[in-house]
């Protein structure tokens, strides 16, 4: 039985990867996941699709390869990571099919539709939403996407480091800025759908009904529990970062 989407991790540092698992990362770029054993990237000498030069950790093997035609055997890996890459690709069907071919499970992270409006990038070809556990991709040109302002410095850099409240919100409502999609066996996706039930989220103003679809209302108890967990994660991360900085 195909399992498909398994969960939405709280962050890319909380993935369901076994200790002995062989891990591939497609498009590690300037920030590869430390758990990856093999990292591939298509654009070696050009940084148009990333924020800095390619980085590879000492324990990792780097291979220059196209994510739409990976040079690996079927199920050669146990897990594949794809972080902030899918929104760039030319042919997402080939790209996602290759990940399902070379690994039995994995993780995909992309900007949400809201995230794309807050910090748009010319290199991003696709708008992406998760609807009913499916990744729905819409070509920006199809819906005439025209961002007016790039607020990335505020929402990606300033607030996450200066505002405890904003950091907690990122954990309690992680899908506001990003989609975090962990899968087993199969990735469910739709490309450029024409059905109104999908199109409306990309083409119409969002109202309370739309908001409740992506951010379901919680009970007061659930809200307090999620906020408490988020506060704990934030404090733990602050502690880890300070301990690491002292020990360096």
Buried (B, 14 or more C-beta within 10 A) or exposed (E): EEEBBBBBBBBBEEBBBEEEBBBBBBBBBEBBBEBBBBBBBBBEEEEEBBEEEBBEEEEBEBEEBBBBEBEBEEEBBBBBBBBBBBBBBEEBEBBBBBBBBBBBBBBBBBBBBBBBBBBBBEEBBBBBBBBEEBBBBBBBEBEEBEBEEBBBEEBBEEBEEEEEEBBBBBBBEBBBBBBBBBBBEBBBBBBBBEEEEBBEBBEEEEEEEEEEEBEEEEEEEEEEEBBEBBBEBBEEBEEEEEEEEEEE
